[in-house]
Amino acid sequence: MFELILYEYRARKLFLLLIPLLIVVQKGIIEREEAYLTRKFGNDYMSYQPQVRRWF
């Protein structure tokens, strides 16, 4: 029983860490990269964006 409680505690803790990580990835990496690619490639990149997904 104790092992199950410990497992649930660790799972909740990891889940709570996942939320800030996803925010950092979205804001700090993906959006910055998209802005850079838009500046670098302009309309070619903007027409490419709707053809692909943002996440894996």
Buried (B, 14 or more C-beta within 10 A) or exposed (E): EEEEEEEEEEEEEEEEEEEEEEEEEEEEEEEEEBEEBBEEEEEEBEEEEEEEEEEE
